[in-house]
């Protein structure tokens, strides 16, 4: 009859669930299951884990994944690109020359099929680091006090100190080139990226805000003030992403875009329910990857 | 409920005429990008499926999958060959998911109680039961790892034992206990399930 030990049945349950057992073993397992609650539980777990309703990766998701992993493994090349075609070069060259350099980069990157030896490649980390929980009471940088009244939460596009203030034409050209290179650029923002872009994060901290902060559509004015439609869409997507996944009711208050680095930084605020304090958060996204989880680079209380 | 196709059977069938994981890994370390592509194609679905179960949503699953592969390729020289490469990679995947969940503890997406759908992700269809992700999170790390590697990853006991450095019997009992606990947690959450109490 049924001489299946409990341990043996447990070993067979996987194959049983996927229909791989021969008839004799299947009958034995069925017999054991009818009287063993533990094994019935195990089988229920196996079936739950099978989760047949999962949707596998789409083609787009696969390409992004491969591109992102590849970019993360190529830090030396990535660093070289930022240094040569970053902000420092932009002022000395016209838009056409800049586009030509970038076009050369597009041609050379996919053609080169070699990788540095990853054993020796130090590279920057893509570990996501939480920003400091700095309490910046009453000490915002001067740049934060321009343009915004304290009565309303207007969408404010803050070109922080040192941003490459390019003409509309250059921004458009750069945007097109950035799109083409997006797959080759790391999608994780690091502290170094902010420094490279010349951004002091504290400059994005709002100086003062009205006490009554309600959740309303501040994102639209921010997006409308963007230099081009692509950045406008990024502001919408990245804000939505942050707001929908945050346990606190974030309100986007500022958006800063660095075209030479394809770096978008959005500042948020929220009201802490128990204390009524106003908090701010600053987050950054690289290369338009608003689907990426982003670390919070600065978080703190805004003084009265 | 039909059980999903087990990765184990798929792996045995497809590798006959292709280079082994070990060979591809060696090629990758000498700078061969084609080997990199091949390894990713071969394993990305496994890791993604794991990540989807552990994180419960697509955004996080893609992030964790990316982190897992990046970490694995970065540390490729540390793979000792005690187990299959695939098993080693899978464990890195579990760790990447655990790290992501830990970082996002403050950012848990709020799920609608009736539909189970997560707020803010209405563009994506996420039919996965959110309670599976939560139930997995409640297992101890050793049990969770053993259950995921065997029941989701399809890796044999011996391979798991070799990788994690424990006895075969320990692996089996972790799997058994992990499954039971998982089922008990899920049973409590699902009001539609009839009670299985027989005592």
Interface residues (C-beta under 8 A of the other chain):
Chain A: X7 X10 X11 X13 X14 X17 X18 X19 X20 X37 X38 X40 X41 X42 X44 X45 X46 X47 X48 X49 X50 X51 X52 X53 X54 X55 X56 X57 X61 X62 X64 X65 X66 X68 X69 X70 X72 X73 X113 X114 X115 X116 X117 X118 X119 X121 X123 X126 X128 X130 X240 X241 X243 X244 X245 X246 X247 X291 X292 X293 X295
Chain B: X1 X2 X3 X4 X5 X6 X9 X28 X29 X30 X31 X32 X33 X34 X36 X37 X40 X44 X45 X48 X49 X52 X53 X58 X59 X60 X62 X63 X65 X66 X67 X69 X70 X73 X74 X76 X77 X100 X103 X104 X106 X107 X108 X109 X110 X119 X120 X121 X125 X127 X128 X129 X132 X135 X147 X148 X150 X151 X152 X157 X172 X175 X176 X178 X179 X180 X182 X183 X184 X186 X187 X196 X198 X199
